[in-house]
């Protein structure tokens, strides 16, 4: 499961980089929303409670994605953006950057 999570995180990061490189438009925000939902679904299924090293970063990731998705959905509903519209918002818990490195090191 760690390998699958890492793969999804890397894909999400790639989409996020495309979102930034392309002017933060809604088209890429939609792709990011779909990928982040896959990550959130996987994290909700996984049980890291016994793993002290991953427990905190996984909880932080889950919280980040849940907060991010709620705000994303509200902003989409409020603004009803077109694919080329800029889609930026704030107010969610920041992404736990150390998780990806931790997973990479564990899979070596």
NORJO-V133445 format. One record per run of one state. SS is the DSSP state (H for helix, E for strand, L for the rest). FROM is the first residue (numbers start at 0). TO is the last residue. If there is no record, write none. Layout:
SS,FROM,TO + SS,FROM,TO
This chain:
L,0,0 + H,1,20 + L,21,23 + E,24,24 + H,25,44 + L,45,50 + H,51,78 + L,79,84 + E,85,85 + L,86,96 + H,97,106 + L,107,107
